[in-house]
């Protein structure tokens, strides 16, 4: 379907959706909130909550680059390259998926499927089929996993295989260091009355970011963590609703992180974290809010083209019955301790003789 084939009413709707998407796609904070707002209106669209929680992690990864730990390990050019990589991926996914959500919402209002309009937004034919299936059968799992497949496949050529990101991000020592230190943790905070800090963490770790297969499997595991148990979903949603996303890791663990710089400038970094606690009388780790860490970015238009050229990808839609262990807090704390050691080692190596 071409734009010239549309009726006046359809053109008006397309324009409205594009405008709404552009407004909400301003930065990681606005995107993350838009996903959650949509999920609250349409809890049957499970991916909206998954997208919200993963997008929060994207924001934390962005601010980490200006936070106290990574800014001691990366120079400014490396920080900028990593941010551009994270921001581009975050922006691309939103501009692909949000029009799908708004079209679904409009279909509900009009009581008829409008998914034939998806190609106008350059959405894959794969998703047009899936949305029509969802409209008919209402299976939230198939839609959510199909969106995982779609978004990761969409990113593959546009970001993961982008020569600039390959050179400046994937081939740098720092990216390998991230893999080594397991810094690719996806964390889902939730309310837990029985924990000392009241906030628990579940999550997963991705070791091979460059692998489409691994990213899709990770998406399936993350979906399981969120939606497998109703009581856990309730705790996760409750936390998300009560804690607006600011991009600082203080959002979930204020006992370890602060969005105000507490350390004395110029003083050498010393270890602070032991058993997931900051030692008595020692400053918390600086984790800035996104608004203070990075300016908004004006993006070039997304490359056109449909990624869907291999029907075997539908095998990912099969359900797995394995129980996913989401325990991650200890692993995450060990990672923070390893980063502290890496900073101290780096300072020792490069200290003027």
C-alpha positions in Angstrom: 0.0 0.0 0.0 1.2 3.5 -0.9 0.4 6.8 0.8 -1.4 7.9 -2.4 -3.9 5.1 -2.0 -5.1 6.4 1.4 -8.4 8.1 2.0 -8.4 11.6 3.6 -9.4 10.1 6.9 -6.6 7.5 6.8 -4.0 10.2 5.9 -5.2 12.3 8.9 -4.9 9.2 11.2 -1.4 8.4 9.9 -0.3 12.0 10.4 -1.7 12.0 13.9 0.2 8.8 14.8 3.5 10.1 13.4 3.1 13.4 15.3 2.3 11.5 18.6 5.3 9.2 18.1 7.7 12.1 17.4 6.6 13.9 20.6 7.0 10.9 22.8 10.3 9.9 21.1 12.2 12.9 22.4 14.5 11.0 24.8 14.8 7.9 26.9 12.6 9.4 29.7 9.7 10.3 27.5 9.8 6.9 25.6 10.0 4.9 28.8 7.0 6.7 30.3 5.0 6.4 27.0 5.4 2.6 27.2 4.2 2.4 30.7 1.2 4.8 30.1 0.2 2.6 27.2 0.5 -0.6 29.3 -1.7 0.9 31.9 -4.4 1.7 29.3 -3.9 -1.8 27.6 -2.5 -4.4 30.1 -3.2 -7.1 27.4 -0.2 -5.7 25.5 2.4 -7.3 27.6 5.3 -6.1 25.5 4.5 -2.5 26.6 5.5 -3.3 30.1 8.5 -5.4 29.0 9.6 -2.5 26.8 9.1 0.0 29.7 11.3 -2.0 32.0 14.0 -2.7 29.4 14.0 1.0 28.4 14.6 1.9 32.1 17.7 -0.2 31.9 18.7 1.6 28.7 18.4 4.9 30.6 20.5 3.6 33.5 23.2 2.4 31.0 23.2 5.9 29.4 23.7 7.7 32.7 26.3 5.2 33.9 28.6 6.6 31.2 28.6 9.9 33.1 28.4 8.3 36.6 31.2 7.8 39.0 32.2 4.2 38.0 32.3 4.2 34.2 33.5 7.8 33.8 36.7 6.6 35.5 37.1 3.7 33.0 36.1 5.4 29.7 37.4 8.6 28.1 34.9 11.3 26.7 35.0 10.0 23.1 34.2 6.5 24.3 31.4 7.7 26.5 29.9 9.6 23.5 30.2 6.6 21.2 28.5 4.3 23.7 25.8 6.8 24.4 25.1 7.3 20.6 24.8 3.5 20.3 22.4 3.2 23.2 20.3 6.2 22.2 20.0 5.2 18.5 18.8 1.7 19.5 16.3 3.1 22.0 15.0 5.7 19.5 14.7 3.2 16.6 12.7 0.7 18.6 10.3 3.3 19.8 9.6 4.8 16.3 8.9 1.3 15.0 6.8 -0.1 17.9 4.8 3.0 19.1 2.9 3.5 15.8 1.8 -0.2 16.1 0.4 0.5 19.6 -1.4 3.6 18.5 -2.9 1.8 15.5 -4.1 -1.0 17.8 -5.7 1.6 20.1 -7.4 3.3 17.2 -8.6 -0.2 16.0 -10.3 -0.7 19.4 -12.0 2.7 19.2 -13.3 2.0 15.7 -14.1 -1.7 16.5 -12.3 -2.8 13.4 -8.6 -3.8 12.6 -6.5 -1.1 10.9 -3.3 -3.1 10.6 -3.4 -2.9 6.8 -2.0 0.6 7.5 1.2 -0.8 9.2 3.3 -0.8 5.9 2.8 3.0 5.7 4.8 3.2 8.9 7.4 0.8 7.4 6.5 -1.9 9.9 7.5 -5.5 8.9 4.9 -7.7 7.1 5.7 -10.2 9.9 4.0 -7.8 12.4 1.0 -7.1 10.2 0.2 -10.9 10.3 0.8 -11.1 14.0 -1.4 -8.1 14.9 -4.2 -9.6 12.8 -3.7 -12.9 14.6 -3.9 -11.1 18.0 -7.0 -9.2 17.0 -8.7 -12.6 16.2 -7.3 -14.8 19.0 -6.0 -12.3 21.7 -3.0 -14.4 22.6 -0.8 -12.0 24.6 2.2 -14.3 24.6 2.5 -14.7 20.9 2.2 -10.9 20.4 4.8 -10.1 23.0 7.4 -12.6 21.7 6.7 -11.6 18.1 7.4 -8.0 19.1 10.7 -9.2 20.8 11.6 -10.9 17.5 10.6 -7.9 15.4 12.4 -5.2 17.5 15.7 -7.2 17.7 15.6 -8.2 14.0 14.9 -4.5 13.2 17.9 -3.4 15.2 20.2 -6.0 13.7 21.1 -4.2 10.4 20.4 -0.7 11.6 22.5 -0.7 14.8 24.3 -4.0 15.5 25.8 -4.3 12.0 26.3 -0.6 11.5 30.0 -0.1 10.5 30.4 3.0 12.7 29.1 1.2 15.9 31.1 -1.9 14.9 34.3 0.1 14.9 33.6 2.5 17.8 31.7 0.3 20.2 31.9 -3.5 19.5 35.5 -3.6 18.6 36.7 -1.5 21.5 38.4 -3.1 24.5 35.8 -1.5 26.7 32.9 -3.4 25.0 34.9 -6.7 25.6 35.5 -5.5 29.1 31.8 -5.0 29.6 31.2 -8.5 28.4 33.9 -9.8 30.7 32.6 -8.0 33.8 29.0 -9.0 32.9 27.9 -5.4 32.8 25.0 -6.2 30.5 22.7 -6.9 33.4 19.0 -6.2 32.8 17.5 -5.4 36.2 13.8 -5.4 37.2 13.2 -3.7 40.6 10.1 -4.6 42.6 8.6 -3.9 46.0 9.4 -6.4 48.7 8.2 -5.7 52.2 10.5 -8.4 53.6 13.8 -6.9 52.3 15.8 -4.5 54.3 15.9 -2.0 51.5 12.2 -2.7 50.5 13.3 -3.0 46.8 14.2 -6.4 45.4 15.8 -7.1 42.0 15.2 -9.8 39.5 16.8 -9.9 36.0 19.1 -11.6 33.5 22.5 -11.0 32.1 23.3 -10.9 28.3 26.8 -12.0 27.4 26.7 -11.8 23.6 25.0 -8.6 22.7 26.1 -9.0 19.1 24.1 -12.2 18.6 20.5 -11.8 17.4 19.7 -15.3 18.6 20.9 -14.6 22.1 19.0 -11.3 22.3 15.7 -12.9 21.3 16.2 -15.7 23.8 17.0 -13.1 26.5 13.7 -11.3 25.5 11.8 -14.5 26.1 13.4 -15.0 29.5 12.7 -11.5 30.5 9.1 -11.9 29.4 8.9 -15.0 31.6 10.3 -13.1 34.6 7.6 -10.4 34.3 4.6 -12.4 33.4 5.1 -16.0 34.8 3.8 -15.2 38.3 0.9 -12.9 39.0 2.1 -11.8 42.4 5.6 -10.9 41.0 4.0 -8.9 38.2 1.9 -7.0 40.7 5.1 -6.0 42.7 6.9 -5.0 39.6 4.1 -2.8 38.3 3.6 -1.3 41.7 7.2 -0.2 41.8 7.1 1.1 38.2 4.0 3.1 39.0 5.3 4.7 42.2 8.8 5.5 40.9 8.9 7.7 37.8 11.9 7.0 35.6 14.7 9.6 36.0 17.6 7.6 34.6 19.5 7.5 37.8 20.2 4.2 39.6 19.1 6.0 42.8 15.6 5.2 41.4 15.9 1.7 42.8 18.8 1.6 45.3 19.3 4.9 47.0 21.4 3.2 49.7 24.1 2.7 47.1 23.6 5.5 44.6 22.9 9.2 44.7 22.1 11.7 41.9 24.2 14.3 43.8 28.0 14.0 43.7 29.0 13.2 47.3 32.8 12.5 46.8 35.5 15.0 47.3 36.7 16.1 43.8 40.3 15.1 43.0 40.5 12.5 45.7 41.7 9.0 44.5 38.8 6.4 44.1 38.6 4.0 47.0 36.5 0.9 47.4 33.1 1.5 48.9 30.8 -1.5 48.2 30.9 -4.6 50.4 28.0 -7.1 50.4 25.8 -4.7 48.5 26.2 -2.0 51.1 28.2 1.2 51.2 30.6 1.2 54.1 29.8 3.5 57.0 30.6 7.2 56.5 31.7 6.8 52.8 30.0 8.7 49.9 27.5 6.9 47.8 28.2 6.3 44.1 27.2 9.2 41.8 24.5 8.2 39.3 23.2 11.3 37.6 19.7 11.9 36.2 19.5 11.6 32.5 18.3 15.2 32.0 21.7 16.3 33.5 23.9 13.7 31.9 22.9 14.0 28.2 21.2 16.5 25.9 18.4 15.4 23.6 19.5 14.1 20.2 18.2 14.9 16.7 18.1 11.6 14.8 18.5 10.9 11.1 15.5 9.0 9.7 15.5 5.2 10.0 16.6 3.1 7.1 13.7 1.6 5.2 13.4 -2.1 4.4 11.7 -5.2 5.8 14.0 -7.5 7.8 11.6 -10.5 7.4 13.0 -12.9 4.9 13.3 -16.1 6.8 10.1 -17.9 8.0 12.0 -20.2 10.3 12.2 -17.3 12.8 8.6 -18.2 13.8 10.1 -21.1 15.9 11.0 -18.5 18.5 7.2 -18.2 19.2 7.1 -21.7 20.7 6.6 -21.6 24.5 9.3 -22.8 26.9 8.1 -24.3 30.1 11.4 -24.0 32.0 11.3 -21.9 35.2 13.6 -18.9 34.9 15.7 -18.1 37.9 15.7 -14.3 38.1 18.2 -14.0 41.1 20.6 -11.3 40.1 21.2 -9.0 43.1 24.4 -10.8 44.2 25.8 -11.1 40.7 25.1 -7.4 40.1 26.8 -6.3 43.4 29.9 -8.4 42.5 30.0 -6.6 39.1 30.0 -3.2 40.9 32.8 -4.5 43.1 34.8 -5.7 40.0 34.3 -2.2 38.5 35.7 -0.6 41.6 38.8 -2.9 41.4 39.1 -2.1 37.7 39.2 1.7 38.5 41.8 1.3 41.2 43.9 -0.9 38.9 43.7 1.6 36.1 44.6 4.5 38.3 47.6 2.5 39.7 48.8 1.6 36.2 48.5 5.1 34.8 49.7 6.9 38.0 52.6 9.3 37.2 55.9 7.9 38.4 
